[in-house]
Amino acid sequence: MNDPASAFNFTTFPGLETAQKLIESAIFYKRSPRYDLQKGRGKRLGCIFLNPSLRTRVSTQVAASNLGMESIVLNMDKEAWALEMEDGAIMNGNTVEHIADAGGVLGSYFDFLAIRSFPTLSDKEADMRDEVISKFISSTGKPVISLESALRHPLQSLADQVTINQNLPTGRKPKVVLTWAPHIKALPHAVANSFAEWTLGMDHDLTITHPEGYELDEEFTQGANIEYDQSKALEGADFVYVKNWSSFKNYGQTPRVIENWMLMESSFGKAKNAKVMHCLPVRRNVVLSDEILDGPRSLVQEQAANRVFAAQAVLSHMLDLSTGQK
């Protein structure tokens, strides 16, 4: 849950009450995207990308436009000076500008900042501190939205919960399964961490399934059922969220997996009505089969569309907070 001292920052699960309000707001904006077209008039959003993006970048800009906000994108990894993050650094190497200076400048240009920065997957301590986004928060003095950090991807998770909400089974708590999937390289933990955090925070029944050696940080999985047999985990599932991640214990490594963990239609013999989710981008026929992605189980495109309205709900909420509304 957000620290009260940084309540204007959207970087993690905000608590059940606020999460429910954001989901309701996103669903409202999905029906009426331009209802609040004047709400953000005169406000400026800075979208700062240190890593690539498709859905996150475009959906956030569209969301800002739907609220009448101006958004400016800076691809800092390509268009700005190399940043130094270390306090007290002697900057006689490759870095040109300190985050304390760059953050302060950006804070003076924008009303809100949205930051995207991936983990190193090599420096576990720095990644666990969520160093980059934390440095931006401390240096800008403006409300910050995480567009994915070393640890979490809250805008994706909000869109995921909107998608689940609109496809809930009637009269009971849904069974949600987060399953590891194969990939050709080591990937971050942020999406899996955040999805687990939000799903548990929303009081859904969550099972996480993965091969031995791919356990996530227990900070995010406490309260979930952990199952190493994928077929057993899928039994009776309502939603199956598919995602690759690297090892947390052997940080950033990819222990060998012999079994086939890619989901196919034959995987759902005991989960006839399960819907399948993925955050995209997805490597077809490596992570998920074409028959799943293009078939009736897939909620993947719906999730992607909901990214706009999740971002719009968060921006609207932050605009309310900035003017003293609740």
N, C-alpha and C positions, 0 to 999 in steps of 0.2 A: 504493500500500500504506500502511496505517496507520503513523504514527509510533510507535515503541515507547514513547515517553513518553506517548502517548494511546491505548494499546492497548485500553482499555476502551471507546473511542468507536467506534461503527459509523457511519462517514460516507463510506466509499469501499470499493473492492475490497480485501479483507483478505489477499490472497495465495491462491495455488491450494490449498494444503493446508487452510487454514481454510475457504475457499469450498466445497470438496468436503465437509468435515464438516458445514457448515451445510445444504447440499443434502440430504445423507443424513439429517440430523436433521429437516428439514422433511418429507421423505417419510415418515419414521417417525411424526411427529405427524399427518400426513394420515391414516394408518391408525389411529392411537390418540390422538385429540386430547387426551383428559383423563388420559393415562397419568401425567403429572407434576403432578396437580392440587394437591399439597401443596408443590411445589418452591418456589413464590414466596410462600408464606404469610407474612404479616407484612411484605411488601415493597410499596412504593408507587411507581407509575409516574405521572409528570406528563407529559401530552400537551399541548404548547403549540403552538397554531395561530395563525400570523399571516396565513394564507391559507386559502381554502376547501378542503374535502376530503370525499370520500365513502368510497371503498375504504380509503384509508390510515388514516383515523380509526377506522372501524368494525372493520377487520381487526386493528388494533393492540390495541384494547380487547378484542376476542374472544380474541386470542392471550394477553393478560395474564390474562384470566379463566380460560382453559384451564390456566394455570400457578398459579392460586390467588392472583394478584397483584391488588391494588386499583389501578384506574386512574382518574385524575381529569383531565378535559379542561378546558382554559382556551382560549377563543377570544380571544386577546389583541388581535386587530384590532378586536373589538367590545366586549369585556367588561373590558378593563384599560386602564391609562393608556398614552398615546402614549409610545413609547420613544425615547430619545436614544442613538445608537450612537457618536457621535464622542467620542473621548478629549479631555478638556480643554475640552469645549464650555461656552459661557456659555448657560445654558438660560433665555433670556428670550423664546423663541418658542413654537411649538405643542407641543413635547415636554414631558412632565410628569415622567417618571421615567427615570433613567439605567439602561442595561443592567447596569452594574456593581452597582447596588443591587437591581434586580429579579432578576437572575440569582442573586445571593447569597442572597436570600430563598427563591427557588424551590429552590435547592440544599439549603437547610435543611429544606424540607418533604418532599422526595422522595428515594428511593433511586436512581432512574434518571429521566432526562429524555428526552423525545422531542420534537424541534423540527421544525416545518414553516415554511419561509419561501421565497417565490419571489424571483427576481431583479427588479431594477428594469427591465432591458432598456434602460436609458438611461445609467447610470453603469457603464461597462464595468470600470473599475479596481476599484470596490467589489465588483461581482459576481464578478470573477475572484479576489478575496481571500476569497470566500464569507463576507462580512463578518458577517452576522447569526448564522449558526450558529457561526462562530469566536468571536464575542463571548460567546455563551452558554457554549461550552465553557470559555473562560478565566475566566468569572465564577461558574459554578455549583459547580465542584469535584466534580461527580458525573458518572458515565458518561452519555454522550449518544448517542442514536440519531437519525440523520437521517431525517425523514419526507418529505424532499425539500428541497433547498437550491438556491441559485443555480446550482450546478454539477452536482449529482448527485442521483439518486434510488435509493440502494442497495437499499432494501427491495423496490422494484418490480423491480429487476434480479435480485435473488435469486429472487423468485417466477418471473421469466422463465426463469432457468436451471433451476429445478425443472421447469417446464413443458417445456422442451427436453429435459431429462434423461429425462422419462417418455414422450417421443415420439421418441426417437432412432432413426435408421435402423440396421439391423443391420450390424455389422462394418466400419464406416468412419466417418471424421470427417464431421460434417454440414456442408453448405453453408448458411450463414446470411446472409440479405440484410436490411440495414436500408435501407428506402426512405423518402425524403421524400414527403410527401403535401400536397395543397393545404389551405388553411384560410382563414377569413375575417379572421383577425387574426394579429398577430405572437405566436408562442409561444416559451417558454424552450427552452434546449438540454439541460436536466438529464436528461431521460429518454433522449434519444439519446446524450448523452455517457456516461451510466452503462451503458446497454446495450452500447455499443461497448467500454467498458473491461472489463466483465465477460465478454463473449463472447470477446474476445481473451485475457483472463486465463485463461479456461477452455480455451484452445488450440483453439477452433473456427475454421473457415475463414469469415472475415467479408468480405462485400462491402458497401460503402456506396454508394448511388446517390441522386443529387439533381441538380437543375438547376444550371447555372453560377451562382455567387454565393451558394450555400447550403453552402459547405464548413464543416465543423465545426472546432473547435480541434484542431490536430494533436496536442496532448497526449493526446487520447482516441482518435485514429484511426490513429496510427502502427502499422503492421503489417496494416492492412486494405487491401483492394483498393478503389480509388475508381473508380466507373464513372458516366459522365454519361448513358448510354443505359439507361433503365430496363428495356426489353425484353431487352437483352443481359445485364444484371445478373441478371435473374430466371431465366435458363437453368439448368436443373438444380438449382434451389433446393429445399432441404428445409424451411426455415423462412423466412418473409418477415415481418419486423417493420415495421409501418407507423406512421409518426409525422411530424407536422409540426414544423418548427423555423424560426426566423427566421435572418437572416444573422448570422454571427459577425464577419466582416471589417467590414461596414457594420452595426455592432452594433444589433440589434433592428429592423433594416429588413426589408422584404419585397419584394425585387426582383421585377419582373413576370415571370411565367412564362406563355408562350403555350400550350405543349403540355399535354395532359391527363395528369396524373400520378395520378389516382384509380384505384385497382385495381378491376378487374371480372373476372368469370370468363374473359373473352376474353384477359386479360393472361397467362394461365397455359398457353398453348399448348405451351411448352417447359419447363414445370415441373408436370407432371401430378399429382405427389404432394405438392406444396408445401402446408404448413400456414401459416395466416395468424395473426399475433399483433398485438395493440394493447393499450395500457395502460388505456384508458378514462379519462375519458369520450370518446366519439367522435361527431362530427357526421356522421350517416348521409347517404350520397349526396353528401357533400362530400369527406370523407377516405376513406371506404370505402363501397362499395355494399351495399345490403340483401342482395343475393344472396350476397355473400361473408360478411358478418357472420352471416347466418342459415343458411349452408350448411355442408357437411361439412368444408370446409377450416378453418373457424374454431376457434381455440383460445382465443378471447377470454374466454369465461366460465370456462374451466379456469384461465387465468392469474389471473383475479380471485379465484377460490376459493383459489388457492394463496397469495394475499397473507396469509391468516391464518397459514398454516403457516410461511411465510418469517419473519414477525414472531415467531412462537412460537419458532422455532429460534434467532433472534438473542437474544431475551430469555433463553432457557434458557442459551445460551452465556455471556451476560453475568452471569447468576446464578452459574454455575460459576466464572467468573473472580473474582467478588466474594467467593467463599468459598474461593478458592485451589485449586479443582479445575480439571482440564484435560480 
